[in-house]
């Protein structure tokens, strides 16, 4: 479990002046609040494609007035299992 992998940006020439260039700063940023499951190969390289990162939510559930009843829940494991089942389940 970790934050999403950093996006890879192409190397650009600093003298680039065409409209809409990557230097304009209008590109969307990645939210640092995302949390989820990353999938690596045995060589510890991120798996390419949609299985690379599965978003999840970490939250507390229970009676907020009784701290003993509050439990942490993480939805990423269930979503990751659903993705794996979708791609690798036998028909």
N, CA, C and O of each residue as an XYZ file, in Angstrom:
364
protein
N       0.845     -1.167      0.000
C       0.000      0.000      0.000
C       0.894      1.234      0.000
O       1.879      1.315      0.735
N       0.524      2.187     -0.841
C       1.340      3.376     -0.983
C       0.558      4.414     -1.765
O      -0.599      4.196     -2.126
N       1.200      5.544     -2.022
C       0.618      6.583     -2.867
C       0.816      6.201     -4.325
O       1.633      5.326     -4.611
N       0.097      6.824     -5.265
C       0.264      6.479     -6.674
C       1.695      6.743     -7.140
O       2.372      7.623     -6.607
N       2.156      5.982     -8.135
C       3.501      6.238     -8.649
C       3.582      7.615     -9.294
O       2.594      8.123     -9.826
N       4.761      8.208     -9.240
C       4.955      9.527     -9.848
C       4.805      9.418    -11.357
O       5.301      8.466    -11.962
N       4.132     10.375    -11.967
C       3.981     10.327    -13.424
C       5.320     10.556    -14.111
O       6.189     11.259    -13.596
N       5.466      9.952    -15.277
C       6.692     10.149    -16.047
C       6.411     11.177    -17.123
O       5.463     11.042    -17.897
N       7.235     12.196    -17.166
C       7.064     13.257    -18.153
C       8.181     13.183    -19.182
O       9.321     12.878    -18.832
N       7.874     13.455    -20.441
C       8.932     13.439    -21.456
C       9.896     14.605    -21.248
O       9.521     15.656    -20.728
N      11.135     14.397    -21.659
C      12.110     15.474    -21.574
C      11.806     16.483    -22.666
O      11.577     16.104    -23.814
N      11.800     17.757    -22.323
C      11.471     18.783    -23.308
C      12.583     19.814    -23.388
O      13.375     19.971    -22.460
N      12.626     20.497    -24.488
C      13.626     21.532    -24.711
C      13.158     22.809    -24.022
O      12.003     23.205    -24.180
N      14.032     23.454    -23.265
C      13.643     24.660    -22.545
C      13.365     25.837    -23.478
O      12.799     26.838    -23.039
N      13.746     25.745    -24.746
C      13.501     26.820    -25.708
C      12.185     26.630    -26.455
O      11.902     27.357    -27.408
N      11.398     25.683    -26.040
C      10.141     25.384    -26.729
C       9.175     26.558    -26.540
O       8.943     26.994    -25.412
N       8.616     27.068    -27.633
C       7.753     28.246    -27.537
C       6.381     28.030    -28.168
O       5.575     28.959    -28.218
N       6.106     26.842    -28.642
C       4.812     26.641    -29.296
C       3.680     26.733    -28.274
O       3.875     26.382    -27.110
N       2.496     27.202    -28.693
C       1.371     27.319    -27.756
C       0.961     25.950    -27.213
O       0.999     24.945    -27.922
N       0.577     25.937    -25.967
C       0.126     24.689    -25.352
C       1.276     23.761    -25.015
O       1.077     22.551    -24.902
N       2.461     24.293    -24.853
C       3.612     23.442    -24.561
C       3.518     22.920    -23.131
O       2.691     23.375    -22.341
N       4.373     21.965    -22.819
C       4.383     21.391    -21.479
C       4.933     22.364    -20.439
O       4.829     22.117    -19.238
N       5.511     23.458    -20.896
C       6.071     24.435    -19.959
C       5.043     25.444    -19.468
O       5.357     26.265    -18.606
N       3.836     25.404    -19.991
C       2.818     26.390    -19.626
C       2.348     26.251    -18.182
O       1.900     27.231    -17.585
N       2.441     25.063    -17.617
C       1.987     24.845    -16.256
C       0.490     24.626    -16.139
O      -0.057     24.702    -15.038
N      -0.191     24.355    -17.256
C      -1.629     24.125    -17.213
C      -1.982     22.649    -17.059
O      -3.161     22.301    -16.993
N      -0.986     21.789    -17.000
C      -1.253     20.362    -16.893
C      -1.805     20.037    -15.507
O      -1.395     20.657    -14.526
N      -2.721     19.081    -15.406
C      -3.278     18.722    -14.090
C      -2.213     18.078    -13.209
O      -1.288     17.434    -13.704
N      -2.353     18.256    -11.915
C      -1.404     17.668    -10.983
C      -2.005     16.405    -10.366
O      -3.209     16.168    -10.468
N      -1.171     15.610     -9.738
C      -1.616     14.377     -9.093
C      -1.910     14.682     -7.635
O      -1.089     15.291     -6.947
N      -3.060     14.269     -7.167
C      -3.434     14.491     -5.775
C      -2.552     13.647     -4.868
O      -2.399     12.447     -5.096
N      -1.984     14.247     -3.865
C      -1.121     13.507     -2.942
C      -1.929     12.774     -1.878
O      -1.359     12.058     -1.054
N      -3.241     12.943     -1.886
C      -4.085     12.272     -0.894
C      -4.543     10.890     -1.349
O      -5.156     10.155     -0.575
N      -4.254     10.535     -2.586
C      -4.602      9.197     -3.068
C      -3.780      8.162     -2.309
O      -2.627      8.400     -1.949
N      -4.393      7.019     -2.078
C      -3.739      5.934     -1.368
C      -4.277      4.656     -1.948
O      -5.461      4.584     -2.276
N      -3.458      3.655     -2.087
C      -3.955      2.419     -2.651
C      -2.895      1.338     -2.709
O      -1.901      1.382     -1.985
N      -3.123      0.359     -3.590
C      -2.260     -0.809     -3.728
C      -1.450     -0.680     -5.010
O      -2.009     -0.502     -6.092
N      -0.127     -0.772     -4.883
C       0.769     -0.811     -6.042
C       1.143     -2.256     -6.317
O       1.272     -3.055     -5.389
N       1.318     -2.598     -7.593
C       1.694     -3.961     -7.960
C       3.055     -3.943     -8.639
O       3.259     -3.226     -9.619
N       3.986     -4.739     -8.113
C       5.347     -4.812     -8.628
C       5.650     -6.197     -9.174
O       5.022     -7.180     -8.781
N       6.620     -6.268    -10.087
C       7.135     -7.543    -10.579
C       8.101     -8.100     -9.537
O       8.460     -7.392     -8.596
N       8.527     -9.352     -9.684
C       9.529     -9.880     -8.746
C      10.835     -9.075     -8.747
O      11.578     -9.104     -7.766
N      11.118     -8.358     -9.841
C      12.317     -7.520     -9.908
C      12.058     -6.123     -9.323
O      12.886     -5.225     -9.477
N      10.928     -5.942     -8.662
C      10.526     -4.699     -8.019
C      10.400     -3.542     -9.007
O      10.800     -2.415     -8.713
N       9.843     -3.830    -10.171
C       9.486     -2.801    -11.153
C       7.969     -2.739    -11.185
O       7.305     -3.771    -11.091
N       7.405     -1.524    -11.318
C       5.949     -1.403    -11.368
C       5.400     -2.131    -12.586
O       5.948     -2.015    -13.682
N       4.333     -2.871    -12.397
C       3.670     -3.567    -13.494
C       3.030     -2.519    -14.401
O       2.348     -1.624    -13.903
N       3.227     -2.601    -15.714
C       2.607     -1.607    -16.603
C       1.106     -1.842    -16.749
O       0.624     -2.958    -16.558
N       0.386     -0.802    -17.081
C      -1.042     -0.923    -17.368
C      -1.932     -0.644    -16.173
O      -1.529     -0.008    -15.199
N      -3.154     -1.141    -16.279
C      -4.183     -0.814    -15.292
C      -3.977     -1.491    -13.940
O      -4.551     -1.050    -12.944
N      -3.181     -2.538    -13.882
C      -2.950     -3.220    -12.604
C      -1.861     -2.540    -11.779
O      -1.614     -2.952    -10.645
N      -1.206     -1.516    -12.311
C      -0.115     -0.843    -11.629
C      -0.547     -0.239    -10.298
O       0.169     -0.360     -9.304
N      -1.706      0.407    -10.269
C      -2.173      1.064     -9.042
C      -3.681      0.913     -8.918
O      -4.422      1.167     -9.867
N      -4.121      0.501     -7.751
C      -5.552      0.394     -7.448
C      -5.862      1.337     -6.307
O      -5.331      1.189     -5.206
N      -6.714      2.299     -6.568
C      -7.055      3.292     -5.561
C      -7.860      2.661     -4.433
O      -8.660      1.755     -4.667
N      -7.650      3.133     -3.229
C      -8.386      2.638     -2.080
C      -8.691      3.772     -1.123
O      -8.162      4.873     -1.272
N      -9.531      3.515     -0.152
C      -9.904      4.516      0.832
C      -9.645      3.950      2.220
O      -9.990      2.804      2.510
N      -9.045      4.749      3.059
C      -8.803      4.368      4.441
C      -9.676      5.265      5.314
O      -9.538      6.488      5.294
N     -10.571      4.652      6.077
C     -11.484      5.452      6.899
C     -11.829      4.694      8.175
O     -11.640      3.481      8.271
N     -12.335      5.435      9.143
C     -12.772      4.827     10.399
C     -14.279      4.625     10.365
O     -15.022      5.469      9.864
N     -14.715      3.499     10.903
C     -16.130      3.162     10.889
C     -16.537      2.731     12.294
O     -15.790      2.032     12.978
N     -17.713      3.149     12.712
C     -18.213      2.765     14.025
C     -18.804      3.957     14.752
O     -19.022      5.018     14.168
N     -19.058      3.765     16.029
C     -19.652      4.805     16.864
C     -18.572      5.800     17.270
O     -17.634      5.444     17.983
N     -18.699      7.044     16.820
C     -17.671      8.042     17.103
C     -17.634      8.456     18.575
O     -16.661      9.069     19.017
N     -18.675      8.130     19.335
C     -18.708      8.468     20.749
C     -18.129      7.353     21.625
O     -17.981      7.520     22.836
N     -17.809      6.233     21.011
C     -17.213      5.113     21.734
C     -15.937      4.693     21.011
O     -15.996      3.928     20.048
N     -14.789      5.183     21.463
C     -13.531      4.894     20.763
C     -13.228      3.406     20.603
O     -12.548      3.019     19.652
N     -13.723      2.558     21.522
C     -13.475      1.120     21.402
C     -14.187      0.528     20.185
O     -13.743     -0.481     19.638
N     -15.292      1.152     19.760
C     -16.054      0.638     18.631
C     -15.513      1.092     17.278
O     -15.890      0.532     16.249
N     -14.632      2.101     17.259
C     -14.105      2.606     15.996
C     -13.073      1.635     15.427
O     -12.148      1.223     16.127
N     -13.233      1.279     14.176
C     -12.319      0.369     13.493
C     -11.866      1.015     12.197
O     -12.629      1.743     11.564
N     -10.629      0.753     11.799
C     -10.120      1.243     10.516
C     -10.519      0.285      9.409
O     -10.432     -0.931      9.579
N     -10.957      0.822      8.272
C     -11.327      0.020      7.102
C     -10.552      0.530      5.895
O     -10.394      1.735      5.703
N     -10.070     -0.414      5.082
C      -9.352     -0.074      3.859
C     -10.043     -0.774      2.692
O     -10.154     -2.000      2.682
N     -10.509      0.001      1.705
C     -11.253     -0.577      0.583
C     -10.361     -1.015     -0.568
O     -10.846     -1.650     -1.505
N      -9.071     -0.696     -0.528
C      -8.172     -0.998     -1.633
C      -7.981     -2.481     -1.883
O      -7.874     -2.899     -3.036
N      -7.935     -3.290     -0.828
C      -7.727     -4.730     -0.993
C      -8.887     -5.361     -1.760
O      -8.671     -6.206     -2.630
N     -10.108     -4.957     -1.444
C     -11.275     -5.506     -2.148
C     -11.267     -5.074     -3.616
O     -11.545     -5.888     -4.497
N     -10.955     -3.822     -3.887
C     -10.897     -3.343     -5.268
C      -9.784     -4.038     -6.050
O      -9.958     -4.377     -7.221
N      -8.632     -4.250     -5.392
C      -7.522     -4.941     -6.040
C      -7.916     -6.370     -6.389
O      -7.606     -6.854     -7.478
N      -8.598     -7.047     -5.467
C      -9.074     -8.412     -5.723
C     -10.044     -8.436     -6.899
O      -9.986     -9.344     -7.729
N     -10.938     -7.446     -6.981
C     -11.880     -7.375     -8.094
C     -11.162     -7.190     -9.422
O     -11.545     -7.797    -10.422
N     -10.114     -6.351     -9.443
C      -9.338     -6.159    -10.668
C      -8.651     -7.452    -11.091
O      -8.690     -7.832    -12.261
N      -8.021     -8.124    -10.132
C      -7.341     -9.383    -10.443
C      -8.326    -10.424    -10.967
O      -8.025    -11.149    -11.915
N      -9.491    -10.492    -10.352
C     -10.509    -11.439    -10.790
C     -10.982    -11.109    -12.209
O     -11.194    -12.011    -13.019
N     -11.146     -9.832    -12.502
C     -11.608     -9.402    -13.820
C     -10.613     -9.817    -14.905
O     -11.014    -10.281    -15.972
N      -9.317     -9.649    -14.634
C      -8.305     -9.911    -15.655
C      -7.840    -11.363    -15.717
O      -7.443    -11.839    -16.780
N      -7.884    -12.072    -14.586
C      -7.272    -13.397    -14.545
C      -8.198    -14.540    -14.176
O      -7.744    -15.683    -14.117
N      -9.461    -14.288    -13.928
C     -10.379    -15.364    -13.558
C     -10.671    -16.246    -14.763
O     -10.768    -15.768    -15.893
N     -10.807    -17.527    -14.507
C     -11.149    -18.461    -15.581
C     -12.633    -18.344    -15.876
O     -13.439    -18.212    -14.955
N     -13.008    -18.391    -17.161
C     -14.443    -18.257    -17.498
C     -15.277    -19.415    -17.019
O     -16.490    -19.432    -17.232
